């Protein structure tokens, strides 16, 4: 199958690219490298011993998207491109609506022009907002509490309407929980360009002495130890979920939202403790005030993914920490040599 991947050089995109190529799919990556590195794509080629097409461009540029798709003629789109930091979205909401919502509309228009009717969208568990019950299934009320989450929900609704208007279209909306870890080769992993927003790069950098201590946002949540609880999922498991979603979208003319998580929660302090045991390194931390836009606990029900996609997470939290340590050890400065 010919798969057009927006944001394919990013953390989740690059790992999914490996899985796509190893399954023999033809791929075209469309990325502006605003929060990623071309080095990730070179390393994917090394891991897979495969080549693929590349186009550098902005997701909001419908003309550039249309040209890239006309040349590649995709059967399917996997849409990762977008901004993803909760804190930044609170400070710069219009930037998030512009990139995430307007960019997705431009992508759907370009798909229509190219005659491509199938999409897998990178959504987020943030669409659920304050959790009313756990584990959180797809029937849970939707009510994101930050601009990032609201952009994801808006794009879900736009895609839903796009698919409903034409019975030849299909869409799978994958609601990620918390991806961590790295490819077992240690050649690709999470490499934020600025101050990390996700927990694992912060743990890695704190353990490596790159800053004095890790800030744990909130110690008074209603969890086992007061720190936030999350459903952490290995990025390779998440990447493989995209391949299962592609197969489902190819064979079913529908639009469905599906959680991608493990079904088990671990708190921030428990994750720090696990990393310390795996690595033998101390992670200095300090508990600080809660961060605006965060929820206390978020754990997936993954039953729908198992039933519809025949997908289940395979890797443990220990596996996640071990692979992250391998990435950090081999790439102390990320993709910068």
C-alpha positions as CSV (number, residue, x, y, z in Angstrom):
1,X,0.0,0.0,0.0
2,X,1.1,3.6,-0.7
3,X,1.0,5.5,2.6
4,X,1.5,9.3,2.9
5,X,2.8,10.2,6.4
6,X,2.6,13.8,7.7
7,X,5.1,14.5,10.5
8,X,6.9,11.3,9.7
9,X,10.3,12.5,11.0
10,X,8.8,13.0,14.5
11,X,9.0,10.8,17.5
12,X,5.9,8.6,16.9
13,X,6.1,9.2,13.1
14,X,9.6,7.8,12.7
15,X,8.8,4.7,14.7
16,X,5.7,4.1,12.7
17,X,7.7,4.6,9.5
18,X,10.0,1.7,10.5
19,X,7.0,-0.6,11.0
20,X,5.5,0.5,7.6
21,X,8.7,-0.1,5.7
22,X,9.3,-3.5,7.4
23,X,5.9,-4.6,6.3
24,X,6.7,-3.6,2.7
25,X,4.6,-0.5,2.3
26,X,5.6,2.3,0.0
27,X,5.9,5.6,2.0
28,X,6.1,9.3,1.4
29,X,7.0,11.5,4.4
30,X,5.8,15.1,4.5
31,X,7.4,17.1,7.3
32,X,8.7,20.7,7.9
33,X,11.1,19.5,10.6
34,X,9.9,22.2,13.0
35,X,10.1,19.8,15.9
36,X,12.0,16.9,14.4
37,X,15.3,16.2,12.6
38,X,16.0,14.9,9.1
39,X,18.6,12.6,10.8
40,X,15.7,10.5,12.1
41,X,14.7,9.7,8.5
42,X,18.3,8.8,7.6
43,X,18.4,6.4,10.6
44,X,15.1,4.9,9.6
45,X,16.6,4.0,6.2
46,X,19.5,2.4,8.0
47,X,17.3,0.4,10.4
48,X,15.1,-0.9,7.6
49,X,17.5,-0.9,4.7
50,X,14.7,0.7,2.7
51,X,14.1,3.9,0.9
52,X,11.1,6.2,0.7
53,X,10.0,9.5,-0.7
54,X,10.4,12.8,1.2
55,X,8.8,16.2,0.8
56,X,9.6,19.1,3.1
57,X,6.6,21.3,3.6
58,X,4.2,22.9,6.1
59,X,0.9,21.0,6.8
60,X,-1.0,24.3,6.3
61,X,0.2,24.6,2.8
62,X,-2.5,23.0,0.7
63,X,-0.8,23.6,-2.6
64,X,2.4,21.8,-1.4
65,X,0.4,19.0,0.0
66,X,-1.6,18.6,-3.2
67,X,1.6,18.6,-5.3
68,X,3.3,16.0,-3.1
69,X,0.2,13.8,-3.2
70,X,-0.2,14.1,-6.9
71,X,3.3,12.9,-7.4
72,X,3.0,10.0,-4.9
73,X,-0.7,9.0,-5.4
74,X,-1.3,7.6,-1.9
75,X,-3.9,5.0,-0.9
76,X,-3.8,6.1,2.7
77,X,-2.7,9.0,4.9
78,X,-1.3,8.7,8.4
79,X,-1.6,12.2,10.0
80,X,0.9,13.0,12.8
81,X,1.9,16.6,11.9
82,X,0.9,19.1,14.6
83,X,1.9,20.8,17.8
84,X,1.5,18.9,21.0
85,X,2.6,20.7,24.2
86,X,-0.2,21.3,26.7
87,X,1.5,24.2,28.5
88,X,2.5,25.9,25.2
89,X,-1.1,25.6,24.0
90,X,-2.3,27.5,27.0
91,X,0.1,30.3,26.3
92,X,-0.2,30.3,22.5
93,X,-3.7,29.0,21.7
94,X,-4.0,30.6,18.2
95,X,-0.8,29.0,17.1
96,X,-2.3,25.6,18.0
97,X,-5.6,26.2,16.3
98,X,-3.7,27.4,13.2
99,X,-1.3,24.5,12.9
100,X,-3.5,21.7,14.2
101,X,-7.0,22.6,12.9
102,X,-6.2,24.6,9.8
103,X,-3.4,22.2,8.9
104,X,-5.8,19.3,9.1
105,X,-8.4,21.0,7.0
106,X,-5.7,21.7,4.3
107,X,-4.7,18.0,4.4
108,X,-8.3,16.8,3.9
109,X,-8.7,19.2,1.0
110,X,-5.5,17.9,-0.6
111,X,-6.6,14.3,0.0
112,X,-9.9,15.1,-1.9
113,X,-7.9,16.6,-4.7
114,X,-5.7,13.5,-4.9
115,X,-8.6,11.1,-4.6
116,X,-7.3,9.6,-1.4
117,X,-10.2,8.5,0.8
118,X,-8.6,6.9,3.9
119,X,-6.9,8.4,6.9
120,X,-5.5,7.4,10.3
121,X,-5.3,10.4,12.6
122,X,-3.0,10.9,15.6
123,X,-5.4,12.1,18.3
124,X,-5.0,12.1,22.0
125,X,-6.6,11.0,25.3
126,X,-6.7,14.7,26.2
127,X,-10.0,14.9,24.4
128,X,-11.6,13.3,27.5
129,X,-10.6,16.1,29.8
130,X,-11.3,15.5,33.5
131,X,-11.7,11.8,33.9
132,X,-15.1,10.7,35.3
133,X,-14.3,7.0,35.5
134,X,-11.4,4.7,34.9
135,X,-10.4,2.9,32.8
136,X,-11.5,5.5,30.3
137,X,-13.3,4.0,27.3
138,X,-14.4,5.6,24.0
139,X,-17.9,6.3,25.4
140,X,-16.4,8.5,28.1
141,X,-17.7,12.1,27.8
142,X,-15.5,14.4,25.8
143,X,-14.4,17.7,27.4
144,X,-10.8,18.7,26.9
145,X,-9.5,21.3,29.4
146,X,-6.7,22.9,27.3
147,X,-6.4,24.3,23.8
148,X,-4.2,21.4,22.6
149,X,-6.9,18.9,23.6
150,X,-9.6,21.1,22.0
151,X,-7.7,21.2,18.7
152,X,-7.5,17.4,18.7
153,X,-11.3,17.1,19.4
154,X,-12.1,19.6,16.7
155,X,-10.0,17.7,14.1
156,X,-11.7,14.5,15.1
157,X,-15.1,16.1,14.5
158,X,-13.9,17.6,11.2
159,X,-12.7,14.2,10.0
160,X,-15.9,12.5,11.2
161,X,-18.0,14.9,9.1
162,X,-15.6,14.5,6.1
163,X,-16.0,10.7,6.2
164,X,-19.8,10.9,6.8
165,X,-20.2,13.0,3.7
166,X,-18.9,10.3,1.3
167,X,-19.4,6.6,1.9
168,X,-16.2,5.7,0.1
169,X,-14.2,7.4,2.9
170,X,-12.8,5.8,6.1
171,X,-11.1,7.2,9.1
172,X,-9.6,5.8,12.3
173,X,-9.0,8.3,15.1
174,X,-6.3,6.9,17.5
175,X,-6.5,8.4,20.9
176,X,-3.0,8.0,22.3
177,X,-2.4,7.9,26.0
178,X,1.3,8.5,27.0
179,X,4.0,7.2,24.5
180,X,7.5,6.6,26.0
181,X,10.6,4.5,25.1
182,X,12.5,4.1,21.9
183,X,13.3,1.7,19.1
184,X,15.4,-1.3,20.3
185,X,18.2,-0.3,18.0
186,X,18.7,2.9,19.9
187,X,19.0,4.7,16.6
188,X,15.7,6.6,16.9
189,X,13.9,8.0,20.0
190,X,12.3,11.0,21.5
191,X,14.5,14.2,20.9
192,X,12.6,17.4,21.8
193,X,14.3,20.4,20.3
194,X,13.6,22.7,23.3
195,X,12.8,22.1,26.9
196,X,11.1,18.7,27.0
197,X,7.3,18.6,27.7
198,X,7.0,14.8,28.1
199,X,8.1,13.0,31.2
200,X,10.6,10.5,29.9
201,X,13.0,12.9,28.3
202,X,12.9,14.9,31.5
203,X,13.8,11.8,33.6
204,X,16.6,11.0,31.2
205,X,18.1,14.5,31.3
206,X,17.7,14.8,35.0
207,X,19.5,11.5,35.5
208,X,22.2,12.6,33.1
209,X,22.8,15.8,35.1
210,X,21.6,18.1,32.3
211,X,19.6,20.1,34.9
212,X,19.5,20.1,38.7
213,X,16.2,18.4,39.3
214,X,13.0,17.2,37.7
215,X,9.8,19.1,38.5
216,X,7.0,16.7,39.3
217,X,3.8,18.7,38.8
218,X,1.4,18.0,41.6
219,X,1.8,15.9,44.7
220,X,-1.8,16.1,46.0
221,X,-3.8,14.2,43.3
222,X,-6.1,11.4,44.4
223,X,-3.6,8.7,43.4
224,X,-1.5,6.1,45.2
225,X,1.3,8.6,46.0
226,X,-0.3,12.0,45.1
227,X,1.6,12.3,41.7
228,X,-0.2,12.2,38.4
229,X,-1.1,8.7,37.1
230,X,-0.8,7.9,33.4
231,X,-1.1,5.0,31.0
232,X,2.4,4.8,29.5
233,X,2.7,2.9,26.3
234,X,5.9,1.9,24.5
235,X,6.3,3.8,21.3
236,X,6.9,0.6,19.2
237,X,3.5,-0.8,20.5
238,X,1.9,2.5,19.4
239,X,3.6,2.4,16.0
240,X,2.3,-1.1,15.4
241,X,-1.2,0.0,16.4
242,X,-1.1,2.3,13.3
243,X,-0.5,-0.6,11.0
244,X,-3.5,-2.4,12.5
245,X,-5.5,0.8,12.0
246,X,-4.4,1.1,8.4
247,X,-5.6,-2.4,7.6
248,X,-8.9,-1.7,9.3
249,X,-9.4,1.6,7.5
250,X,-8.6,-0.1,4.2
251,X,-11.3,-2.8,4.7
252,X,-14.0,-0.8,6.5
253,X,-15.8,2.3,5.3
254,X,-16.4,3.9,8.7
255,X,-15.0,6.5,11.1
256,X,-14.1,5.2,14.6
257,X,-12.3,6.6,17.6
258,X,-10.1,4.0,19.3
259,X,-8.0,4.3,22.5
260,X,-4.4,3.2,22.3
261,X,-3.0,2.4,25.7
262,X,-2.0,-0.6,27.9
263,X,-5.0,-0.5,30.3
264,X,-2.7,0.0,33.3
265,X,-1.7,3.1,35.1
266,X,1.6,4.1,36.7
267,X,2.3,7.3,38.6
268,X,5.1,9.7,37.9
269,X,6.9,8.8,41.1
270,X,6.5,5.1,40.3
271,X,7.9,5.7,36.8
272,X,10.9,7.6,38.3
273,X,11.5,4.7,40.7
274,X,11.3,2.1,37.9
275,X,13.8,4.1,35.8
276,X,16.2,4.3,38.8
277,X,16.1,0.6,39.2
278,X,16.6,-0.2,35.5
279,X,19.4,2.4,35.1
280,X,21.1,2.4,38.4
281,X,21.0,6.2,38.2
282,X,19.5,8.6,40.6
283,X,16.8,11.0,39.3
284,X,16.7,14.2,41.4
285,X,13.2,15.6,41.6
286,X,11.1,18.1,43.5
287,X,7.3,18.2,43.7
288,X,5.9,21.5,42.6
289,X,2.4,23.0,42.0
290,X,0.1,21.3,39.6
291,X,0.4,22.4,36.0
292,X,-2.6,24.1,34.3
293,X,-4.4,21.8,31.9
294,X,-3.3,18.6,33.5
295,X,-5.6,15.9,34.9
296,X,-4.9,13.7,37.9
297,X,-5.3,10.3,36.3
298,X,-5.7,9.0,32.8
299,X,-5.8,5.2,32.1
300,X,-7.2,3.7,28.9
301,X,-9.6,0.9,28.3
302,X,-7.9,-0.8,25.4
303,X,-10.7,-3.3,24.7
304,X,-11.9,-1.7,21.5
305,X,-8.4,-1.8,20.0
306,X,-8.2,-5.5,20.9
307,X,-11.7,-6.2,19.4
308,X,-11.5,-4.2,16.2
309,X,-7.8,-4.0,15.4
310,X,-6.7,-7.3,17.0
311,X,-4.0,-5.2,18.7
312,X,-2.7,-5.4,22.2
313,X,0.3,-3.7,23.9
314,X,3.2,-6.1,24.4
315,X,5.9,-4.1,26.2
316,X,6.2,-3.5,29.9
317,X,7.1,-0.3,31.8
318,X,10.5,-1.8,32.4
319,X,10.9,-2.3,28.6
320,X,10.0,1.3,28.1
321,X,12.6,2.5,30.6
322,X,15.3,0.1,29.3
323,X,14.8,1.3,25.7
324,X,14.8,4.9,26.7
325,X,18.0,4.4,28.6
326,X,19.5,2.7,25.5
327,X,18.5,5.7,23.3
328,X,19.9,8.2,25.8
329,X,23.2,6.3,26.3
330,X,23.8,6.1,22.5
331,X,22.6,9.6,21.8
332,X,23.3,11.9,24.8
333,X,22.6,14.9,22.6
334,X,19.8,13.4,20.6
335,X,20.2,13.6,16.9
336,X,22.9,16.2,17.2
337,X,26.3,14.7,16.9
